[in-house]
Amino acid sequence: MRKVDRETIGLGVDQIKLRISGEEITGSKAATDTYITEEELQVAVDEAHRRHVRVCTRAHSRDSVIISLKTGVDMIYHASYIADESMDMLEAAEKAGYAREHEIACKAIQEMRRRGIANLPGGDYGFAWTPRGTYARDLDHFVRLFGYTGMEAIIAATALGGELFEKPNEPGKVLPGFYADFIMVDGNPLEDMTVLQDITKITAVMTASMMNRARFMFIVDALSL
């Protein structure tokens, strides 16, 4: 574990992600299974932290979430089988497929929202059932499945991203000195989050660099009036 950590960090990464549980799509390794011991994970975490690199785990199973918490992992992806009791130190969930995992995960995220635990949109894209370019569905999931308000979902997708990457004073907010990309929408996402999924409703996209140019053009136009 130390050798892999050191070799990976030597390549210049600032985060290490470990897949420590199964996943239903494999057909043989269930999401409720864990494929690493607490001792092995602890070595990986300690070595990475000693070199000031954060550790992430892909942890679906109950035990994988527990050992992630116990060993000081910085970010846990999925945590599908986390439950009420496992918010305090996790609780077992029945072995099942995606349908049961979906039900448990939704309830868990609803409870995490109630407790004020930060959740951000984003996941695995590039598969047939989650093609690239469909990311806006995440925001609708936050509202429809997890109980977030429209504004809470938007903040999770923007401002919280800066905090996650330890740059809370740079991206994700519309404030002086921040980087922000803007999307102009023909509709109100706070009333209907699915408007963000309709490409015909996206009337303009402006990046931070374009905004600076647009601001200059606006000043020039104003002076010519």
Secondary structure, 3 states (H helix, E strand, C coil): CHHHHHHHHHCCCCEEEEECECCHHHCCCCCCCECCCHHHHHHHHHHHHHCCCEEEEEECCHHHHHHHHHHCCCEEEECCCCCHHHHHCCCCCCCCCHHHHHHHHHHHHHHHHHHCCCCCCCCCCCECCECCCCCCHHHHHHHHCCCCCHHHHHHHHCHHHHHHCCCCCCECCCCCCCECCEEEECCCCCCCHHHHHCHHHEEEEECHHHHHHHHHHHHHHHHHC
